[in-house]
Every structure is written in structure tokens, then in C-alpha cells.
Amino acid sequence: MRLIIVILGFSFVGLTGCSLLDTSDSNDSGLAGVWFRIDTLDTSQPEPKLEFSGSEIELYEDAESDAGTMFPIGINSYTGELARIDNPNYITFPIQEVKEDYFVRINPYNRHGMYETVHYDISAHTLTLKFDNGLTRSYNRARLGYAPVDGYDSQLGVDINGVPTQPTQVVTRPPSASARIIDQNENETHFEFGSPLDIKDNAEFMINFSYDDGTDHYTIREGDVIYYFREGRDEHFFLAADADSSGYVRVDDFDTENNRISGSFAFRAVSSDGELRTFTDGTFDLPVYE
């Protein structure tokens, strides 16, 4: 069987190497500014194997409460440029205190306590951070809008209950949508694709379908779709609700020479308490990775 997984989104995974950005044209100095790194994922992770991470650090003068803020940074999948991540899965850290070689930030996920002391050292254009758990990471000075990679030609869109929706643009593992082949046979291709969606709170969906060279249309059955979204701390899961076979995926082109796949889709998904979501006018045109 030829299995293609289309992955849109991000994950926190093991790393094997780091490349630091050459952005010495930045005019910032000291701790404040944009700091960024590129990591190469280990061999157990799927392609593409680059992960981009970092922070924009703002420091405030004469602040009555917080001394500053650390905003998460990622890559705009369409332009390849550094940008802030606006997603509830990524934490913005208030900085309570800044000293010559350390700062104290609020980290609700720190097991040693909400207030986390982070030691730092700045050498030329490199920032080295040492965290409470012993982890040390280095970042190069950068600037928002700098493009360490080219933009990715990766398109996906869908109307959810009549509202046009696109994937999240700024991610840590671009592109925001891609396909991956992990197994195959001569006749059939099994796909799975999904996306973090650029709507209020956090939402993702995933579709499983099979495709062979002689049939370009696949009927979505119950269980082929997972749709997920978050409201505050509440999580909601939906599964395909197409007992009447109204959901489908149509493949318009599977270009094995240029490693791309394109087509359209529509389906309905229902939650455990009977709430319904309709996905219509879905389209995709995605790169395929081995």
C-alpha cells in the first residue's frame, strides 16, 4: 500500500542539530530583540526535518508590574519570514525581573514553580539561555520579517459552517500543509491530511481516504474524519457523520514527477453530544515529501 500523510501544523519533537541565523544587520543590543534558531530533527521524525523556534523579547522601562514579555516566534509558511506566533498552544511569558545575567519569567508549565529563573549570556550576536531543568539553548539575533527560507507553495482552504477558513500561517515546522509518502503498492494510495486552522482558539481536522490510479473520487465514511477545537480549557472532538455518503475527497492531480497533489473535499462532522459542523468547498494543492 502507498500511504501518504498530509501534515499541517506543528509538534515538539527530538532534535539532532541547530543552525544559527546570520542576521548581524539587526540594530538591537542587549537582551531585548528577536532571537531565533533552526533545528534539524532526528531521523525518527518525518520530512521536512527543519524546526524553527525563538522569542521576541520586549523590555519595559519604568513598568509598574511586568519588566517585559517573551513572545513566541515562528516562520510564515507562505513567505518564509520570521513572525510572532498567535496560537494558544504557544506560551507568551511575562518577565517579572531582569538582572545582568538572569531574568525571572512566569511559566505556568514549570514543574519547579510558576516563577522560573533563566540565566543568560550574550556573546556578539548569540544568546545562550540556561533553564531551571538544566537545558541550555543558543539563539542568534534576528529580526521580524527576515526570511531564513523561501516561502512554501502549499494551499488549503475550506468553509466551516459557511465561514471561509485557512490553515494557520505562522508555524514552527513549515510548510503549514504538506504530504508524506510512507508506504505504497502498485494500485492504491492511502492518504491522511489535516490542518491547524486560523480561527478563534485552536482547531484542527484530519481526513483519511484511499486513492488509486483508476478512481479519483473517495466517499468519506463515518470515522474517516477527526475535527478538534478548543474553547478555553475545554476540548471538543468531532467525527465524520456521513452515513448518507455525502462526504467526499476528489483528487484532481497526483503529480509524482513534481511531488504534488491537488483536489477538493467536503464532509460533515458531529460531536458526541450531537453538535454538527459542515465543511464545504474544501480545496488543497500540496507538496508531497518522501
C-alpha positions as CSV (number, residue, x, y, z in Angstrom):
1,M,0.0,0.0,0.0
2,R,1.2,3.5,-0.8
3,L,0.3,5.7,2.2
4,I,0.6,9.4,2.0
5,I,0.2,11.5,5.1
6,V,-0.5,15.2,4.7
7,I,0.6,17.0,7.8
8,L,-0.3,20.6,8.5
9,G,0.9,22.1,11.8
10,F,3.5,21.8,14.4
11,S,4.9,19.4,17.0
12,F,7.5,19.4,19.7
13,V,10.0,16.6,18.8
14,G,13.6,15.4,19.3
15,L,16.3,17.5,17.8
16,T,19.8,16.5,16.4
17,G,21.3,19.8,15.3
18,C,21.0,23.5,15.3
19,S,21.8,26.2,12.7
20,L,22.0,29.8,13.9
21,L,20.9,32.7,11.7
22,D,23.3,35.2,10.2
23,T,21.3,38.4,10.8
24,S,24.1,40.7,12.0
25,D,22.3,43.6,10.3
26,S,20.0,43.9,13.3
27,N,20.3,47.2,15.3
28,D,19.2,45.7,18.6
29,S,21.6,45.2,21.5
30,G,21.3,43.6,24.9
31,L,18.6,41.1,25.9
32,A,15.7,42.8,24.0
33,G,15.0,41.9,20.4
34,V,14.3,38.8,18.3
35,W,16.3,35.6,18.9
36,F,15.9,32.6,16.7
37,R,17.3,29.1,15.8
38,I,16.9,26.4,13.2
39,D,17.0,22.8,14.4
40,T,17.4,19.6,12.3
41,L,15.1,16.9,13.6
42,D,16.3,13.4,14.3
43,T,15.9,10.5,11.8
44,S,12.8,9.2,13.6
45,Q,10.8,12.3,12.5
46,P,9.1,12.7,9.1
47,E,10.2,15.2,6.4
48,P,10.6,18.1,6.3
49,K,13.1,17.9,9.2
50,L,13.6,21.6,10.0
51,E,12.1,23.2,13.1
52,F,12.2,27.0,13.7
53,S,11.9,28.4,17.2
54,G,12.7,31.5,19.2
55,S,11.3,34.6,21.0
56,E,10.9,38.3,20.6
57,I,11.8,39.8,24.0
58,E,10.4,43.2,24.9
59,L,11.7,45.0,28.0
60,Y,9.7,47.9,29.5
61,E,11.2,50.9,31.3
62,D,9.5,52.1,34.5
63,A,7.0,49.3,34.4
64,E,4.7,49.1,37.4
65,S,4.3,45.3,37.1
66,D,6.0,43.2,34.4
67,A,9.5,44.0,33.4
68,G,9.0,42.6,29.9
69,T,7.5,39.9,27.7
70,M,8.7,36.9,25.7
71,F,6.6,36.4,22.5
72,P,6.9,33.0,20.6
73,I,8.4,33.3,17.1
74,G,7.9,31.0,14.1
75,I,8.0,31.0,10.3
76,N,5.3,32.4,8.0
77,S,4.8,29.3,5.8
78,Y,3.8,31.4,2.8
79,T,6.6,33.9,2.8
80,G,9.4,32.2,4.8
81,E,9.7,35.2,7.1
82,L,10.0,35.3,10.9
83,A,6.8,36.4,12.7
84,R,5.1,36.2,16.0
85,I,3.0,33.0,16.6
86,D,-0.6,33.8,17.5
87,N,-1.8,30.5,18.7
88,P,-2.9,29.4,22.2
89,N,-0.7,26.3,22.1
90,Y,2.3,28.6,22.4
91,I,3.0,30.5,25.6
92,T,3.7,34.2,25.9
93,F,5.9,34.6,29.0
94,P,5.6,37.7,31.2
95,I,9.1,38.7,32.6
96,Q,9.0,39.8,36.2
97,E,12.6,40.8,36.7
98,V,15.8,41.3,34.7
99,K,19.3,41.3,36.1
100,E,22.8,41.3,34.5
101,D,22.9,37.6,33.9
102,Y,19.5,36.2,34.6
103,F,15.8,37.1,34.3
104,V,12.7,35.7,36.1
105,R,9.6,34.8,34.0
106,I,6.2,33.4,34.7
107,N,5.9,29.8,33.3
108,P,2.7,28.0,34.3
109,Y,4.1,24.7,33.0
110,N,7.3,24.8,35.0
111,R,7.2,21.9,37.5
112,H,9.6,23.7,39.9
113,G,7.1,26.6,40.4
114,M,5.4,29.3,38.4
115,Y,8.4,31.7,38.7
116,E,11.3,30.4,36.5
117,T,14.8,31.8,36.7
118,V,16.5,31.8,33.3
119,H,20.3,32.5,33.2
120,Y,21.6,34.1,30.0
121,D,24.8,35.1,28.3
122,I,25.1,37.3,25.3
123,S,28.2,37.0,23.1
124,A,28.3,39.0,19.9
125,H,25.0,38.1,18.2
126,T,24.4,34.9,20.2
127,L,22.1,34.5,23.2
128,T,22.6,31.4,25.4
129,L,19.8,30.5,27.8
130,K,20.1,28.0,30.7
131,F,16.8,26.9,32.2
132,D,15.9,25.5,35.6
133,N,15.7,22.0,34.2
134,G,19.4,22.2,33.1
135,L,18.6,22.6,29.4
136,T,20.9,25.1,27.5
137,R,19.9,26.5,24.2
138,S,21.6,29.1,21.9
139,Y,19.9,31.6,19.6
140,N,21.2,34.1,17.1
141,R,19.9,37.7,16.9
142,A,17.4,38.1,14.2
143,R,14.6,40.5,13.2
144,L,10.9,40.0,12.3
145,G,10.5,39.9,8.6
146,Y,13.8,38.2,8.0
147,A,13.4,35.2,5.7
148,P,15.7,32.3,6.5
149,V,13.9,30.1,4.0
150,D,11.8,30.6,0.9
151,G,8.0,30.5,1.2
152,Y,6.3,27.2,0.6
153,D,3.8,26.6,-2.2
154,S,1.2,24.9,0.0
155,Q,-2.5,25.7,-0.3
156,L,-5.6,24.5,1.6
157,G,-8.9,26.1,2.3
158,V,-12.4,25.2,3.5
159,D,-15.7,26.8,4.6
160,I,-16.7,25.7,8.1
161,N,-20.4,26.3,8.6
162,G,-20.2,28.8,5.8
163,V,-17.1,30.7,7.1
164,P,-14.0,30.6,4.8
165,T,-11.1,29.2,6.8
166,Q,-7.4,28.8,6.1
167,P,-4.5,27.0,7.8
168,T,-2.5,28.8,10.5
169,Q,0.2,30.8,8.6
170,V,2.9,31.1,11.3
171,V,4.3,27.7,12.4
172,T,7.5,26.2,13.8
173,R,7.6,23.4,11.2
174,P,6.8,24.7,7.8
175,P,5.1,24.2,5.5
176,S,1.7,24.6,7.2
177,A,0.4,21.9,4.8
178,S,2.4,19.0,3.2
179,A,2.1,15.4,2.2
180,R,4.4,12.5,3.1
181,I,4.6,9.0,1.4
182,I,5.4,6.3,3.9
183,D,4.2,3.1,2.1
184,Q,2.8,2.1,-1.3
185,N,1.7,-0.6,-3.7
186,E,1.0,-0.6,-7.4
187,N,-2.7,0.2,-7.2
188,E,-3.7,2.1,-4.1
189,T,-2.6,5.2,-2.2
190,H,-3.9,5.8,1.3
191,F,-3.9,9.5,2.3
192,E,-4.3,11.2,5.6
193,F,-4.3,15.0,5.8
194,G,-5.2,17.7,8.3
195,S,-4.6,21.2,9.4
196,P,-4.3,23.6,12.3
197,L,-6.9,26.2,11.3
198,D,-6.6,30.0,11.6
199,I,-9.8,30.6,13.6
200,K,-10.6,31.7,17.1
201,D,-8.9,29.4,19.7
202,N,-7.3,26.3,18.4
203,A,-8.8,24.0,15.8
204,E,-7.5,21.1,13.7
205,F,-9.0,18.5,11.3
206,M,-7.8,15.3,9.7
207,I,-9.2,13.1,6.9
208,N,-8.3,9.6,5.9
209,F,-9.0,8.4,2.4
210,S,-7.8,5.9,-0.2
211,Y,-7.0,6.7,-3.8
212,D,-6.0,4.5,-6.8
213,D,-5.0,5.5,-10.3
214,G,-8.3,4.4,-11.7
215,T,-10.6,6.2,-9.3
216,D,-10.3,9.9,-8.4
217,H,-13.3,10.1,-6.0
218,Y,-13.4,8.7,-2.4
219,T,-16.5,8.6,-0.3
220,I,-15.9,9.7,3.3
221,R,-17.3,7.2,5.8
222,E,-18.1,7.5,9.5
223,G,-14.8,7.7,11.4
224,D,-12.7,8.9,8.4
225,V,-12.6,12.5,9.8
226,I,-11.5,13.9,13.1
227,Y,-12.2,17.6,13.9
228,Y,-10.9,19.2,17.1
229,F,-11.2,22.6,18.6
230,R,-10.6,24.3,22.0
231,E,-12.6,26.8,23.9
232,G,-10.5,28.0,26.8
233,R,-9.6,24.8,28.7
234,D,-12.5,22.8,27.1
235,E,-11.6,20.4,24.2
236,H,-14.2,19.3,21.7
237,F,-13.8,16.3,19.3
238,F,-16.0,15.6,16.2
239,L,-16.0,12.5,13.9
240,A,-17.3,12.1,10.4
241,A,-21.1,12.0,10.2
242,D,-21.6,10.8,6.7
243,A,-23.8,7.7,7.0
244,D,-25.6,9.1,3.9
245,S,-22.3,9.2,2.0
246,S,-22.4,12.9,1.3
247,G,-18.7,13.5,2.3
248,Y,-16.0,13.0,-0.4
249,V,-12.5,13.7,-1.4
250,R,-11.7,14.2,-5.1
251,V,-8.1,14.0,-6.4
252,D,-7.7,16.3,-9.4
253,D,-4.0,15.7,-9.9
254,F,-1.4,13.4,-8.3
255,D,1.9,14.6,-9.9
256,T,4.6,12.0,-9.0
257,E,7.3,13.8,-11.0
258,N,6.9,17.2,-9.3
259,N,5.7,15.6,-6.0
260,R,2.4,17.5,-5.6
261,I,-1.2,16.5,-5.0
262,S,-4.3,18.6,-5.5
263,G,-8.1,18.2,-5.3
264,S,-11.2,19.1,-3.3
265,F,-13.3,17.8,-0.4
266,A,-16.4,18.2,1.7
267,F,-17.8,16.5,4.7
268,R,-19.8,16.8,7.9
269,A,-18.6,16.1,11.4
270,V,-20.6,15.5,14.6
271,S,-19.6,15.7,18.3
272,S,-20.5,13.2,21.0
273,D,-23.4,15.4,22.1
274,G,-24.8,15.8,18.5
275,E,-23.3,19.2,17.5
276,L,-22.8,19.3,13.8
277,R,-20.1,21.1,11.7
278,T,-20.2,21.2,7.9
279,F,-17.1,21.5,5.8
280,T,-17.7,22.7,2.2
281,D,-15.8,24.0,-0.8
282,G,-12.6,22.4,0.5
283,T,-9.6,22.6,-1.8
284,F,-5.9,21.5,-1.5
285,D,-2.8,21.8,-3.6
286,L,0.1,20.5,-1.6
287,P,3.8,19.4,-1.8
288,V,4.5,15.7,-1.3
289,Y,7.5,14.6,0.8
290,E,9.1,11.1,0.7
